[in-house]
């Protein structure tokens, strides 16, 4: 799922769960915090997958040997 689609679904979910109070639309703070946590976990999982692929590719090419400098370069390039 693309980042744009995820944001659109998040926006739609928030709109569905709004309550009308006088002239204001209100939403429970717990919903927002939970959704932000879910989004954070989604993005972390995506980044972890990219890191895993990068490390696997490098390890395959260089017989599972990696210097710390190379590790830092790969990590910085694919940083969260």
Phi, psi and omega in degrees: 000132182285161179300321181296313179298321180296317179295320180296316178296321178297316179298316179297319179297317179296318179297322180292331185260012177282147175247143178269122177232106188058243181257002183256146171265127181240150175222144181295134180298331178296322177300312183297314180297320179295317180294321177295322177296317178298318179295318179299315180296322178299312182293321178296318179297320178297315180293322178297320177298320179293319178296317180300316179296317181296315179294320180296318180296315180296315182298322180295321182286330187241033173053044176061024176250132181214130176278162180296325179297319178294317178303314180296321179297314179296316181296316179296321180295323181254026186296157183286000000 
